[in-house]
Amino acid sequence: MLEKLFYTEASWLLTLLRLVLGLVILPHGLQKLLGMFGGYGYSATLDFFKSEGIPYAIGFLVIIAESFGALGLIFGLFTRISSLGIGLTMLGAAIYVRKNGFFMNWFNQQPGEGFEYHILAIGIAVILMITGGGQLAVDSWISEKIQSN
């Protein structure tokens, strides 16, 4: 079971996908967790989620997925689990913003952002869940240690 969790294909393309997804999601997580990049921090984020009808437990999982899941992707540690958390978070976010339509709000012609960004993140997350994190992933080092024992 552990072998399947940590195994990754030795691909630089997967490394690129892992790093791009992790580096794009991390600032969103840091906004929610620490209030960085113009965010409001942990408590205010949970309060906002609660005001929108999202339970604290789900808000907590979103913050964990976007913060620690993104770090996991950047380092290639628990890539499949990190991708699952981010993928589910993006699915929830896409459902939440679906009323705004598909497209991003480039010209302020709709009440908020659409869900196209979320679909891209979900697609990358699914690929990483299936294949693993590629080259330079801590998972590949762990996989080698498991196989050598």
C-alpha positions in Angstrom: 0.0 0.0 0.0 2.8 2.5 0.9 4.6 1.6 -2.3 1.5 2.8 -4.3 1.2 6.0 -2.3 4.8 7.1 -2.8 5.6 5.7 -6.2 6.0 8.3 -8.9 6.9 8.2 -12.6 10.3 9.8 -13.3 9.0 12.6 -15.4 10.1 16.3 -15.5 6.7 17.2 -16.9 5.1 15.9 -13.7 7.6 17.9 -11.7 6.6 21.0 -13.6 2.9 20.4 -13.0 3.5 19.7 -9.3 5.5 22.8 -8.8 3.1 25.0 -10.7 0.1 23.8 -8.8 1.8 24.1 -5.5 3.2 27.5 -6.1 -0.1 28.9 -7.4 -2.1 27.4 -4.5 0.3 28.3 -1.7 -0.4 32.0 -1.6 -4.1 31.3 -1.3 -3.4 29.1 1.6 -1.1 31.6 3.3 -3.8 34.3 2.9 -6.2 32.0 4.8 -3.8 30.6 7.4 -1.5 33.6 8.2 -3.1 36.6 6.6 -0.3 37.1 4.1 -0.8 38.6 0.6 -3.8 40.6 1.7 -5.6 37.8 3.4 -7.5 37.9 6.7 -5.9 35.0 8.5 -7.2 31.8 10.1 -10.0 33.1 12.4 -11.4 35.6 10.0 -11.3 33.1 7.2 -13.2 30.5 9.3 -15.7 33.2 10.2 -16.2 34.1 6.6 -16.8 30.5 5.6 -19.3 30.1 8.5 -21.1 33.3 7.3 -21.4 31.6 3.9 -22.9 28.4 5.4 -19.6 26.5 5.2 -19.0 24.5 8.5 -15.8 25.2 10.5 -14.6 21.7 9.8 -14.7 22.2 6.0 -13.1 25.6 6.4 -10.3 24.1 8.4 -9.7 21.4 5.8 -9.6 24.0 3.0 -7.0 26.0 4.9 -4.9 22.8 5.5 -5.2 21.7 1.9 -4.3 25.1 0.5 -1.4 25.6 2.9 0.2 22.3 3.8 -1.1 20.5 0.7 0.6 23.2 -1.5 3.8 22.8 0.5 3.5 19.0 0.1 3.3 19.5 -3.7 6.3 21.9 -3.8 8.4 19.3 -2.0 6.8 16.3 -3.6 5.8 14.9 -0.2 2.5 13.0 -0.1 1.9 14.2 -3.6 -1.2 12.1 -4.1 -2.8 13.1 -0.8 -1.9 16.7 -1.3 -3.4 16.6 -4.8 -6.6 15.0 -3.5 -7.0 17.8 -0.9 -6.4 20.6 -3.4 -8.6 18.9 -6.0 -11.5 18.6 -3.6 -11.0 22.2 -2.4 -11.1 23.4 -6.0 -14.2 21.3 -6.7 -15.9 22.9 -3.8 -14.7 26.4 -4.8 -16.0 25.8 -8.4 -19.4 24.8 -7.1 -19.4 27.9 -4.8 -18.6 30.3 -7.7 -20.7 28.6 -10.4 -23.3 31.3 -10.2 -20.7 33.7 -11.7 -20.3 31.6 -14.8 -17.3 30.0 -16.4 -15.0 32.9 -17.2 -12.8 34.9 -14.9 -14.0 38.5 -14.3 -11.5 40.3 -16.4 -13.7 43.3 -17.2 -15.9 43.5 -14.0 -19.0 42.4 -16.0 -20.1 39.8 -13.5 -20.5 39.7 -9.7 -17.4 37.6 -9.2 -14.9 35.2 -10.7 -15.9 32.2 -12.7 -14.7 28.6 -12.3 -12.3 28.2 -15.2 -9.3 28.5 -12.9 -10.7 25.8 -10.6 -11.2 23.4 -13.5 -7.5 23.8 -14.5 -6.4 23.2 -10.9 -8.6 20.1 -10.7 -7.2 18.7 -13.9 -3.6 19.1 -12.7 -4.5 17.6 -9.3 -6.1 14.5 -11.0 -3.0 14.0 -13.1 -0.8 14.1 -10.0 -3.1 11.8 -8.0 -2.7 9.2 -10.8 1.0 9.5 -11.6 2.7 11.0 -8.6 5.0 14.0 -8.4 7.7 13.2 -10.9 11.4 14.0 -10.5 12.9 15.6 -7.4 10.0 14.6 -5.3 10.6 13.4 -1.7 8.0 10.7 -2.5 10.4 9.1 -5.0 13.2 9.0 -2.4 10.7 7.3 0.1 9.6 4.9 -2.6 13.2 3.9 -3.3 13.8 3.3 0.5 10.6 1.2 0.7 11.6 -0.9 -2.4 15.1 -1.5 -1.1 13.9 -3.0 2.2 
